[in-house]
Amino acid sequence: MSQHSRRHLLALLWTGLMGALSLGTLHAQPLDKVTVAGWSQPISEITNLLAEPDKGFFRAKGIDLGYVPGTGGGSAIQNILSGQADIAFTDPAALYLALDKGEKLVAIYNIYPQNVFNVVAPKAKGIRTAADLKGKRIGVYSLSSGTRQNLQVLLHQVGLTEKDVTVEVTGLLNFAPLIQGQVDATAATDTGLLVAKMKGLPEVDVIEVKDHLNLPSDIFVVTQATYEAKKPLLKRFLAAYRDSAAWMIASPEEAAKLAVTRAINGRDEALNLEIIKLRNISTVSPTTQAKGLGHFDPELLQKGADTFHWLGLIGKPIDMNQVVKTDLIP
């Protein structure tokens, strides 16, 4: 072998060795832990998060994803305030209430731009408008959930308060008390109603909260301190989340299949698919179609804050321009 060939071979071997070493270093690099505080247990509508062991959207961005379950948007915020999680998967109502208490929070991503909350009553009850709820027993998932806060919005729109009704905690996605007549109506979500119908819920009247105030259903919220200290990490998280949401929109059948083993309520693949399709619909809006997934309609969130103040649900006005930050959205 000539000296030139020998040098060339050594150069190739050296390049290969350095490549292998750098690849090993890359793989050896520890992932950054990011924990999401959810408003629910790991249910099928958040399959894009639950599919992380299978799809690795967050791992691809150098993130080790964690999930802390909750009992509503309020509990998700409590879990970031107490340091149990980094990011709250919560709703605007819970955010307004926390801000009203003086919490320093930032909204960084619009998960579901469409309001999916409703109030459902059996046809026989004759509850067809918000005014018809007066004097009725109404179920909510929990006292810290979006179902309760959106119920409050509905009541206030027609001059009623919670004092005019009896609020009963019925648990997450639980229509049994309604079917059994323990409550006259129940506050729910589109997916909760879908599940109930597929399980034999009789004919019902549905009052859609979006017809009164079409606030986003869920948003990602962090503390002001987390926002200021972890911007690069939060950017990576949101890019990974956006990729996971885009995957679920593009591949609902695959998501429905993964939910069978990943979601606590996911045994029925056909039901998973219907739930995932509904959640995909709520993920997009004219704003996201123009600007991309995760973008806010700031005027709508301000209208929501103004409405909550006007209705007396919060005690002081909130300037949402100080709360909504779009610089991290991919």
VMD Tcl script that draws the C-alpha trace (Angstrom):
set ca {
  {0.00 0.00 0.00}
  {1.41 3.41 -0.93}
  {2.05 6.04 1.70}
  {-0.72 8.18 0.20}
  {-3.24 5.29 0.41}
  {-2.17 4.52 3.96}
  {-2.71 8.16 4.97}
  {-6.09 8.19 3.25}
  {-7.16 5.00 5.06}
  {-5.97 6.36 8.42}
  {-7.89 9.59 7.76}
  {-11.05 7.62 7.00}
  {-10.62 5.48 10.13}
  {-10.00 8.57 12.24}
  {-13.10 10.31 10.84}
  {-15.19 7.21 11.51}
  {-13.87 6.93 15.06}
  {-14.59 10.58 15.80}
  {-18.08 10.20 14.32}
  {-18.76 7.16 16.48}
  {-17.50 8.95 19.57}
  {-19.61 12.06 18.91}
  {-22.66 9.88 18.25}
  {-22.04 8.05 21.49}
  {-21.72 11.37 23.30}
  {-24.97 12.54 21.71}
  {-26.82 9.43 22.87}
  {-25.24 9.67 26.29}
  {-26.47 13.23 26.81}
  {-29.16 13.23 29.51}
  {-32.65 14.36 28.51}
  {-34.17 17.44 30.13}
  {-37.13 16.48 32.31}
  {-40.35 18.40 31.60}
  {-43.49 17.48 33.53}
  {-46.96 18.44 32.35}
  {-49.71 18.87 34.94}
  {-52.87 17.61 33.28}
  {-56.48 18.46 34.07}
  {-57.40 14.76 33.82}
  {-56.18 11.22 34.15}
  {-54.28 9.91 31.05}
  {-57.36 9.64 28.80}
  {-57.60 8.97 25.08}
  {-58.14 12.55 23.98}
  {-54.53 13.36 24.97}
  {-53.10 10.35 23.10}
  {-50.57 12.62 21.40}
  {-48.93 13.03 24.82}
  {-49.47 9.45 25.93}
  {-47.90 8.07 22.74}
  {-44.46 9.39 23.71}
  {-43.00 5.90 24.45}
  {-44.09 4.84 20.96}
  {-43.48 7.98 18.89}
  {-40.75 9.88 20.77}
  {-41.74 13.41 19.70}
  {-40.34 14.89 22.93}
  {-37.32 12.59 23.09}
  {-36.41 13.87 19.61}
  {-36.20 17.37 21.13}
  {-34.06 16.18 24.06}
  {-36.97 16.04 26.52}
  {-37.97 13.36 29.03}
  {-41.73 13.91 29.25}
  {-43.58 13.45 32.54}
  {-47.31 13.70 33.27}
  {-49.08 14.47 36.56}
  {-52.85 13.79 36.43}
  {-55.37 16.26 37.83}
  {-59.04 16.85 38.58}
  {-59.59 19.95 36.46}
  {-57.79 23.02 35.18}
  {-57.51 24.52 38.65}
  {-55.63 21.51 39.97}
  {-53.26 21.65 36.98}
  {-52.33 25.22 37.91}
  {-51.92 24.27 41.57}
  {-49.49 21.56 40.51}
  {-47.20 24.06 38.76}
  {-47.47 26.55 41.61}
  {-46.44 23.83 44.09}
  {-43.54 22.68 41.90}
  {-45.05 19.29 41.07}
  {-44.88 20.12 37.35}
  {-43.44 22.65 34.92}
  {-46.36 23.25 32.54}
  {-50.11 23.30 33.24}
  {-52.53 21.81 30.68}
  {-55.39 24.03 31.82}
  {-58.29 26.20 30.67}
  {-58.73 29.99 30.43}
  {-61.29 30.08 33.26}
  {-58.82 28.47 35.68}
  {-56.14 30.89 34.45}
  {-58.36 33.94 35.03}
  {-59.22 32.77 38.55}
  {-55.55 32.20 39.42}
  {-54.51 35.57 38.00}
  {-57.28 37.22 40.01}
  {-55.68 35.74 43.15}
  {-52.39 37.41 42.22}
  {-50.55 34.42 40.75}
  {-47.83 35.33 38.23}
  {-48.64 33.15 35.21}
  {-48.02 33.17 31.46}
  {-50.05 31.51 28.70}
  {-47.66 30.14 26.05}
  {-49.67 27.89 23.67}
  {-53.28 27.52 22.54}
  {-53.95 23.76 22.72}
  {-57.66 23.71 21.78}
  {-58.88 27.02 20.32}
  {-62.51 25.82 20.27}
  {-64.74 25.79 23.36}
  {-65.85 22.16 23.85}
  {-67.88 22.63 27.04}
  {-71.62 22.08 27.22}
  {-74.52 21.39 29.56}
  {-76.53 18.25 28.83}
  {-80.04 17.36 30.03}
  {-82.46 14.53 29.19}
  {-85.21 15.62 26.77}
  {-87.83 14.91 29.41}
  {-86.39 17.62 31.68}
  {-87.25 20.40 29.23}
  {-83.92 22.16 29.80}
  {-83.20 23.77 26.44}
  {-81.70 27.13 27.37}
  {-79.44 28.43 30.12}
  {-82.46 30.11 31.76}
  {-84.10 26.69 32.16}
  {-81.31 25.67 34.58}
  {-82.81 27.74 37.43}
  {-83.60 25.56 40.43}
  {-82.02 22.48 38.86}
  {-79.36 20.07 40.14}
  {-76.35 20.20 37.80}
  {-73.36 17.86 37.78}
  {-69.75 19.02 37.29}
  {-66.52 16.98 37.03}
  {-65.04 18.75 40.07}
  {-65.26 22.14 41.75}
  {-61.92 23.12 40.17}
  {-62.80 21.97 36.65}
  {-63.62 23.85 33.48}
  {-67.07 22.24 33.57}
  {-67.94 24.23 36.68}
  {-66.43 27.49 35.45}
  {-68.12 27.26 32.06}
  {-71.39 26.46 33.83}
  {-70.91 29.69 35.79}
  {-70.47 31.60 32.53}
  {-73.69 30.12 31.16}
  {-75.64 30.97 34.30}
  {-74.37 34.54 34.43}
  {-75.32 35.12 30.79}
  {-78.97 34.82 31.83}
  {-78.72 36.59 35.18}
  {-78.32 33.47 37.32}
  {-75.59 32.42 39.76}
  {-74.66 29.14 41.42}
  {-77.04 30.13 44.24}
  {-79.91 29.62 41.78}
  {-78.92 25.99 41.14}
  {-77.53 23.04 43.08}
  {-74.05 22.03 41.89}
  {-73.16 18.36 42.39}
  {-69.67 16.87 41.91}
  {-70.21 13.78 39.74}
  {-66.63 12.93 38.74}
  {-64.78 12.93 35.46}
  {-66.74 11.88 32.34}
  {-69.45 10.51 34.61}
  {-72.95 10.57 33.12}
  {-74.26 7.83 35.42}
  {-75.81 10.32 37.91}
  {-77.63 12.01 35.00}
  {-78.93 8.70 33.63}
  {-79.98 7.61 37.13}
  {-81.80 10.89 37.77}
  {-79.56 12.08 40.62}
  {-79.01 15.35 38.71}
  {-81.22 17.17 36.21}
  {-78.37 18.20 33.92}
  {-74.62 17.81 33.78}
  {-71.83 20.09 32.60}
  {-69.53 18.16 30.30}
  {-67.32 18.30 27.21}
  {-67.90 17.17 23.64}
  {-65.92 13.97 24.20}
  {-67.68 13.23 27.48}
  {-71.02 13.54 25.70}
  {-69.83 11.31 22.84}
  {-68.79 8.55 25.26}
  {-72.11 8.79 27.09}
  {-74.10 8.55 23.86}
  {-72.15 5.50 22.76}
  {-72.86 3.92 26.16}
  {-76.59 4.37 25.76}
  {-77.36 7.90 26.99}
  {-81.01 8.58 26.04}
  {-81.98 11.57 23.89}
  {-80.72 14.82 25.36}
  {-80.81 18.57 24.87}
  {-77.36 20.16 24.65}
  {-76.56 23.77 25.52}
  {-73.22 24.71 23.91}
  {-71.11 27.18 25.89}
  {-69.37 28.31 22.67}
  {-72.66 29.86 21.56}
  {-72.25 32.24 24.51}
  {-68.45 32.59 24.72}
  {-66.13 30.65 22.39}
  {-63.04 30.68 24.58}
  {-60.27 28.15 23.97}
  {-60.89 24.95 25.91}
  {-57.28 24.39 26.96}
  {-53.98 26.24 26.92}
  {-50.46 25.65 28.21}
  {-49.62 27.88 31.17}
  {-46.37 28.32 33.10}
  {-45.29 30.47 36.03}
  {-43.64 33.80 35.19}
  {-40.44 32.44 36.76}
  {-40.44 29.33 34.55}
  {-41.16 31.41 31.46}
  {-38.22 33.72 32.14}
  {-35.76 31.00 33.19}
  {-36.46 28.22 30.70}
  {-37.33 29.78 27.35}
  {-35.11 27.53 25.19}
  {-36.45 24.39 26.92}
  {-40.06 25.58 26.64}
  {-39.51 26.28 22.94}
  {-38.33 22.70 22.45}
  {-41.31 21.41 24.42}
  {-43.80 23.37 22.32}
  {-42.14 22.26 19.07}
  {-42.44 18.65 20.23}
  {-46.05 19.14 21.31}
  {-46.92 20.73 17.98}
  {-45.36 17.75 16.20}
  {-47.42 15.37 18.35}
  {-50.64 17.28 17.68}
  {-49.94 17.37 13.94}
  {-49.33 13.61 14.03}
  {-52.66 12.94 15.74}
  {-54.47 15.14 13.21}
  {-52.76 13.33 10.31}
  {-52.96 9.80 11.77}
  {-56.09 9.45 13.95}
  {-56.34 5.70 13.25}
  {-52.79 5.08 14.50}
  {-53.47 7.24 17.55}
  {-56.69 5.31 18.28}
  {-54.75 2.05 18.17}
  {-52.04 3.32 20.54}
  {-54.68 4.64 22.94}
  {-55.83 1.06 23.57}
  {-52.75 0.46 25.72}
  {-51.79 4.03 26.65}
  {-55.09 5.59 27.85}
  {-56.96 4.44 30.94}
  {-60.26 4.68 29.03}
  {-58.88 3.43 25.71}
  {-59.96 -0.21 25.41}
  {-62.46 0.47 22.61}
  {-60.45 1.44 19.53}
  {-63.53 2.63 17.60}
  {-64.51 4.92 20.47}
  {-60.93 6.18 20.72}
  {-61.07 7.15 17.06}
  {-64.27 9.18 17.50}
  {-62.87 10.95 20.56}
  {-59.59 11.71 18.79}
  {-61.44 13.08 15.75}
  {-63.40 15.45 17.99}
  {-60.26 16.59 19.74}
  {-58.51 17.15 16.41}
  {-61.39 19.42 15.33}
  {-60.98 21.50 18.49}
  {-57.22 21.81 17.85}
  {-57.69 23.98 14.74}
  {-59.33 27.35 14.13}
  {-59.17 30.12 11.52}
  {-56.29 31.59 13.57}
  {-54.27 28.35 13.63}
  {-54.97 27.80 9.94}
  {-53.51 31.23 9.22}
  {-50.61 31.22 11.70}
  {-50.01 27.57 12.66}
  {-50.97 25.26 15.52}
  {-50.82 26.77 18.99}
  {-51.45 30.40 18.08}
  {-53.81 32.52 20.13}
  {-56.61 34.91 19.27}
  {-55.59 37.53 21.88}
  {-58.80 39.56 21.46}
  {-60.90 36.51 22.34}
  {-58.90 35.79 25.49}
  {-59.25 39.45 26.48}
  {-63.00 39.26 25.85}
  {-63.08 36.21 28.12}
  {-61.23 38.04 30.90}
  {-63.51 41.07 30.52}
  {-66.59 38.81 30.62}
  {-65.39 37.04 33.77}
  {-64.85 40.44 35.40}
  {-68.17 41.84 34.25}
  {-69.94 38.73 35.53}
  {-68.24 39.01 38.90}
  {-66.36 35.72 38.58}
  {-63.10 37.64 39.09}
  {-62.69 40.77 41.17}
  {-60.39 42.90 39.02}
  {-59.76 43.54 35.31}
  {-56.94 41.55 33.68}
  {-54.79 42.83 30.82}
  {-54.23 39.64 28.83}
  {-51.52 41.34 26.76}
  {-49.35 40.98 29.86}
  {-50.24 37.30 30.20}
  {-50.30 35.84 26.68}
  {-46.81 35.37 25.20}
  {-46.39 34.08 21.66}
  {-42.60 34.18 21.34}
  {-42.17 30.49 22.19}
  {-44.73 29.11 19.72}
  {-42.93 27.25 16.92}
}
mol new
graphics top color blue
foreach p $ca { graphics top sphere $p radius 0.5 }
foreach p [lrange $ca 0 end-1] q [lrange $ca 1 end] { graphics top cylinder $p $q radius 0.2 }
display resetview
